[in-house]
Amino acid sequence: MAEQPLPLATHRRVRTHDVDEARTKVGNDLGDHGLRPVDPEIRLDVRMNGMTFDGIGLYSLGYGTEVLITPQPLDKHLLVEIPLIGAAEVSHGRERIVSTPELASVLSLTRPMTMHWAPGHASLIARLDRAALEAHLCKLMGRAPRRPLTFSLGMDLTRPPVRSWLSVVDLLRREAETGGAMLEQPVALRHLEALLMTQLLLAQPSNYSEALSGGQPRVAPTAVERAVDLIEARAAEPLSVEEIAESVGVGARALQEGFRRQLETTPTSYLREVRLDRVHAELAVRDPGTTSVTDVAYRWGFVHLGRFALAYRRRFGESPSETLRHC
């Protein structure tokens, strides 16, 4: 079968079968990451083309086989991965999607994440400088952002606003592939980059979407972010919804509504899931001869051990004691 050409073919950056070389060279453009072929018996065939501009890079990337990728959290830039062929499972924090040619992934890189690329999967990747994007956001809002910009993970490529953004990406790609005159004009290039950033900020939901919409910002979205940070930092403490809400400066009902709207859960459920993750992580590394499941559960705030055991099995497919014995 003939090899499918990738976009930006005249701007080759990487071609290798070596895992370490691929990790280093791809990482130079897209950020440090772990890379592991799922089947070590199948040879990696990494192809990456790309071109960089002032605050934007545009790349095409394929690994030729099934791989697991673990990008490191990064405050330098963010990525939009647009599948050209195949699918990839993407997890960022508690968001999980299956990315396809109809659903891109926006990697804010603010939390640990994993990607599982299927065999033959290839993507067109837009890299945006975080400082430039947040400076552009500042201009659009008329004030400096108080928290790092974070986008929703899944980008529906069939939505009209997203299609408008994608048309700007396609224009930039065509100019790069044909040596278009626009790339030789600094003013035109800056305009194109600004349009790309504006369309992304307006098309893709983020923690600043409401501020950009021109209406009065609701308290809940920002409060939810602060509440999530508080829960993850203090999960072992006895926290109630009212205490969390008071700590982030909103009412309990407003916080409940914000969690339902943004995370499709409740503060209590989110806290329980964080605690289950912490228990699982601790049991997985503890010595079963000196560790008590009950002690670990209590330490992470689980008082009703029967309910704890049921919730644990639903989440991890095994009992807490089985996790401990696997150590």
C-alpha positions as CSV (number, residue, x, y, z in Angstrom):
1,M,0.0,0.0,0.0
2,A,1.4,3.4,-1.0
3,E,2.3,5.7,1.9
4,Q,-0.2,8.5,2.4
5,P,1.5,11.8,2.0
6,L,1.3,14.3,4.9
7,P,0.6,18.0,4.6
8,L,3.6,20.4,4.5
9,A,5.7,17.8,2.7
10,T,8.2,20.4,1.5
11,H,9.0,21.2,5.1
12,R,10.2,17.9,6.5
13,R,11.4,18.0,10.1
14,V,11.6,14.4,11.3
15,R,11.8,11.0,9.5
16,T,13.0,8.2,11.8
17,H,12.3,4.7,13.1
18,D,14.1,5.3,16.4
19,V,11.9,5.9,19.4
20,D,14.5,8.1,21.3
21,E,15.2,10.2,18.2
22,A,11.5,10.7,17.6
23,R,10.8,11.7,21.2
24,T,13.6,14.2,21.1
25,K,13.0,15.8,17.7
26,V,9.2,15.9,17.9
27,G,9.6,17.2,21.5
28,N,11.7,20.1,20.3
29,D,8.7,21.4,18.4
30,L,5.7,20.1,20.4
31,G,7.0,19.7,24.0
32,D,8.6,17.0,26.1
33,H,6.6,13.8,26.2
34,G,6.9,10.1,26.7
35,L,6.5,7.9,23.7
36,R,6.0,4.1,23.6
37,P,5.0,1.8,20.7
38,V,2.2,-0.5,21.9
39,D,3.7,-3.4,20.0
40,P,7.5,-3.2,20.2
41,E,7.7,-5.8,17.5
42,I,6.3,-3.3,14.9
43,R,8.7,-0.8,13.7
44,L,8.0,2.9,14.4
45,D,7.8,5.0,11.2
46,V,7.8,8.6,12.4
47,R,7.1,11.4,9.9
48,M,6.7,15.0,10.9
49,N,6.6,18.1,8.6
50,G,6.2,21.6,9.9
51,M,6.7,25.3,9.6
52,T,6.9,27.9,12.4
53,F,5.8,31.6,12.4
54,D,6.1,34.2,15.1
55,G,3.6,32.8,17.6
56,I,2.3,29.8,15.7
57,G,3.6,26.5,14.4
58,L,1.9,24.2,12.0
59,Y,2.9,20.5,11.8
60,S,1.7,17.2,10.4
61,L,2.7,14.1,12.3
62,G,2.3,10.3,12.0
63,Y,3.9,7.4,13.8
64,G,3.1,4.6,11.5
65,T,2.0,2.3,14.3
66,E,0.0,2.3,17.5
67,V,1.6,4.4,20.2
68,L,1.1,5.8,23.7
69,I,2.1,9.4,24.2
70,T,2.3,11.2,27.5
71,P,2.9,14.9,27.1
72,Q,4.3,16.8,30.1
73,P,2.4,19.8,31.5
74,L,3.7,22.9,29.8
75,D,3.1,26.7,30.2
76,K,5.0,27.6,27.0
77,H,2.4,26.7,24.4
78,L,-0.8,24.7,23.7
79,L,-1.7,22.5,20.8
80,V,-4.7,21.8,18.6
81,E,-4.5,18.3,17.0
82,I,-6.7,17.9,14.0
83,P,-6.9,14.2,12.9
84,L,-6.3,13.6,9.2
85,I,-7.0,9.9,9.4
86,G,-7.7,7.4,12.1
87,A,-8.5,8.0,15.7
88,A,-6.8,8.7,19.0
89,E,-8.0,8.4,22.6
90,V,-7.1,11.6,24.5
91,S,-7.3,12.2,28.3
92,H,-6.5,15.5,29.9
93,G,-7.3,15.7,33.6
94,R,-10.8,14.3,33.9
95,E,-11.8,15.0,30.3
96,R,-11.6,12.1,27.9
97,I,-12.5,12.0,24.2
98,V,-11.9,9.8,21.1
99,S,-10.5,12.2,18.5
100,T,-11.5,11.7,14.9
101,P,-11.5,13.7,11.7
102,E,-14.8,15.2,13.0
103,L,-13.5,15.9,16.5
104,A,-10.1,17.6,17.1
105,S,-8.4,17.8,20.5
106,V,-7.3,21.1,22.1
107,L,-4.4,20.3,24.5
108,S,-4.2,23.1,27.1
109,L,-1.3,21.1,28.7
110,T,-2.2,22.4,32.1
111,R,-2.7,18.9,33.6
112,P,-1.1,15.5,33.1
113,M,-2.5,13.8,30.0
114,T,-2.2,10.7,27.8
115,M,-2.9,10.0,24.2
116,H,-3.4,6.6,22.5
117,W,-2.9,6.9,18.8
118,A,-4.4,4.1,16.7
119,P,-2.4,2.4,13.9
120,G,-2.2,4.7,10.9
121,H,-3.4,7.8,12.8
122,A,-2.0,11.1,11.6
123,S,-2.8,14.7,12.6
124,L,-2.3,18.2,11.5
125,I,-1.2,20.1,14.6
126,A,-1.4,23.8,15.3
127,R,0.9,25.0,18.0
128,L,0.1,28.4,19.6
129,D,2.4,30.3,21.9
130,R,0.6,30.6,25.3
131,A,2.0,34.0,26.1
132,A,0.9,35.4,22.7
133,L,-2.5,33.8,22.9
134,E,-3.1,35.2,26.5
135,A,-1.9,38.6,25.4
136,H,-4.4,38.5,22.5
137,L,-7.1,37.4,25.0
138,C,-6.2,40.4,27.1
139,K,-6.8,42.7,24.2
140,L,-10.1,41.1,23.4
141,M,-11.4,41.3,27.0
142,G,-9.8,44.6,27.9
143,R,-8.2,43.2,31.0
144,A,-5.5,40.7,31.9
145,P,-6.6,37.1,32.4
146,R,-6.2,36.1,36.1
147,R,-5.9,32.4,35.5
148,P,-4.2,30.3,32.8
149,L,-6.3,30.0,29.7
150,T,-7.8,26.5,29.5
151,F,-10.0,25.1,26.6
152,S,-12.4,22.3,26.6
153,L,-10.7,19.2,25.3
154,G,-12.9,18.2,22.3
155,M,-13.3,20.5,19.3
156,D,-16.3,19.7,17.1
157,L,-15.1,20.4,13.6
158,T,-18.6,20.4,12.2
159,R,-19.7,23.5,14.1
160,P,-19.8,26.6,11.9
161,P,-17.5,28.8,14.3
162,V,-14.9,26.0,14.3
163,R,-15.1,25.5,10.6
164,S,-14.3,29.2,10.3
165,W,-11.3,28.7,12.5
166,L,-10.3,25.7,10.4
167,S,-10.5,27.7,7.2
168,V,-7.8,30.0,8.6
169,V,-5.6,27.0,9.5
170,D,-6.1,25.7,5.9
171,L,-5.2,29.1,4.5
172,L,-2.0,29.1,6.5
173,R,-1.2,25.6,5.4
174,R,-1.7,26.4,1.8
175,E,0.5,29.4,2.0
176,A,3.2,27.3,3.6
177,E,2.9,24.5,1.1
178,T,3.0,26.8,-2.0
179,G,5.4,29.4,-0.7
180,G,2.7,32.0,-0.8
181,A,3.5,35.6,-0.9
182,M,1.5,36.3,2.3
183,L,4.3,34.6,4.3
184,E,6.7,37.2,3.0
185,Q,4.6,40.1,4.2
186,P,5.0,40.6,8.0
187,V,1.9,42.7,8.3
188,A,-0.2,40.1,6.5
189,L,1.3,37.3,8.5
190,R,0.6,39.1,11.8
191,H,-3.0,39.7,10.7
192,L,-3.4,36.0,9.8
193,E,-2.0,34.9,13.2
194,A,-4.3,37.4,15.0
195,L,-7.3,36.0,13.1
196,L,-6.3,32.5,14.0
197,M,-6.1,33.3,17.7
198,T,-9.3,35.4,17.6
199,Q,-11.3,32.6,15.9
200,L,-9.9,30.0,18.3
201,L,-10.8,32.0,21.4
202,L,-14.3,32.7,20.1
203,A,-15.1,29.3,18.6
204,Q,-13.7,26.9,21.3
205,P,-15.3,26.9,24.8
206,S,-12.8,28.0,27.4
207,N,-12.7,29.3,30.9
208,Y,-12.9,32.8,29.4
209,S,-15.8,32.2,26.9
210,E,-18.3,34.1,29.0
211,A,-16.0,37.1,29.4
212,L,-15.6,37.1,25.6
213,S,-19.3,36.8,24.9
214,G,-19.9,40.4,26.1
215,G,-22.4,39.5,28.8
216,Q,-22.1,39.7,32.5
217,P,-19.7,36.9,33.6
218,R,-21.3,34.3,35.8
219,V,-19.5,33.6,39.0
220,A,-19.7,29.8,38.7
221,P,-17.1,29.0,36.0
222,T,-14.3,30.7,37.7
223,A,-15.5,29.4,41.1
224,V,-15.5,25.8,39.7
225,E,-11.9,26.1,38.7
226,R,-10.9,27.3,42.2
227,A,-13.0,24.7,43.8
228,V,-11.4,21.9,41.7
229,D,-7.9,23.2,42.8
230,L,-9.0,23.3,46.4
231,I,-10.5,19.8,46.3
232,E,-7.4,18.3,44.7
233,A,-5.1,20.1,47.2
234,R,-7.2,19.2,50.3
235,A,-8.9,16.0,49.4
236,A,-7.8,14.3,52.7
237,E,-9.5,17.0,54.8
238,P,-13.1,16.9,55.9
239,L,-14.7,19.1,53.2
240,S,-18.4,19.9,52.7
241,V,-19.9,21.6,49.7
242,E,-20.7,24.6,51.9
243,E,-17.1,24.9,53.1
244,I,-15.8,24.6,49.5
245,A,-18.2,27.2,48.3
246,E,-17.3,29.6,51.1
247,S,-13.6,29.2,50.4
248,V,-14.0,30.2,46.8
249,G,-16.4,33.0,47.5
250,V,-19.7,31.8,46.1
251,G,-22.9,30.2,47.4
252,A,-23.3,26.5,47.6
253,R,-26.1,26.4,45.1
254,A,-24.2,28.4,42.6
255,L,-21.2,26.1,43.0
256,Q,-23.5,23.0,42.5
257,E,-24.9,24.5,39.3
258,G,-21.5,25.4,38.1
259,F,-20.2,21.9,38.6
260,R,-23.2,20.5,36.7
261,R,-22.8,22.8,33.8
262,Q,-19.0,22.6,33.4
263,L,-18.1,19.1,34.6
264,E,-21.5,17.3,34.5
265,T,-21.0,16.2,38.1
266,T,-21.4,17.7,41.6
267,P,-18.7,18.9,44.1
268,T,-19.4,15.9,46.3
269,S,-19.0,13.4,43.4
270,Y,-15.9,15.1,42.2
271,L,-14.3,15.0,45.7
272,R,-15.2,11.3,45.9
273,E,-13.5,10.5,42.6
274,V,-10.4,12.4,43.6
275,R,-10.3,10.5,46.9
276,L,-10.8,7.2,45.1
277,D,-7.9,8.0,42.8
278,R,-5.7,8.8,45.8
279,V,-6.6,5.6,47.6
280,H,-5.9,3.6,44.5
281,A,-2.5,5.2,43.9
282,E,-1.5,4.6,47.5
283,L,-2.7,1.0,47.6
284,A,-0.8,0.2,44.4
285,V,2.5,1.0,45.9
286,R,2.1,0.0,49.5
287,D,3.4,-3.2,51.2
288,P,0.4,-5.5,51.7
289,G,2.1,-6.9,54.8
290,T,2.1,-3.6,56.6
291,T,-0.9,-1.7,55.1
292,S,-4.5,-1.8,56.0
293,V,-7.2,-0.9,53.4
294,T,-9.3,0.5,56.2
295,D,-6.6,2.8,57.4
296,V,-6.0,4.1,53.9
297,A,-9.7,4.6,53.2
298,Y,-10.1,6.5,56.5
299,R,-7.1,8.7,55.7
300,W,-8.8,9.8,52.5
301,G,-12.1,10.6,54.1
302,F,-14.1,7.4,53.5
303,V,-16.1,6.7,56.6
304,H,-18.7,4.2,55.2
305,L,-16.5,1.3,54.2
306,G,-19.2,-0.6,52.4
307,R,-20.1,2.3,50.1
308,F,-16.4,2.9,49.6
309,A,-15.8,-0.7,48.5
310,L,-18.7,-0.6,46.0
311,A,-17.5,2.8,44.6
312,Y,-13.9,1.5,44.3
313,R,-14.9,-1.6,42.4
314,R,-17.1,0.4,40.0
315,R,-14.2,2.7,39.2
316,F,-11.3,0.3,39.1
317,G,-12.9,-3.1,38.4
318,E,-11.4,-4.7,41.4
319,S,-11.6,-4.6,45.2
320,P,-9.2,-2.4,47.3
321,S,-7.6,-5.5,48.7
322,E,-6.9,-6.9,45.2
323,T,-5.1,-3.7,44.3
324,L,-3.1,-4.0,47.4
325,R,-2.1,-7.6,46.7
326,H,-0.9,-6.7,43.3
327,C,1.8,-4.6,44.8
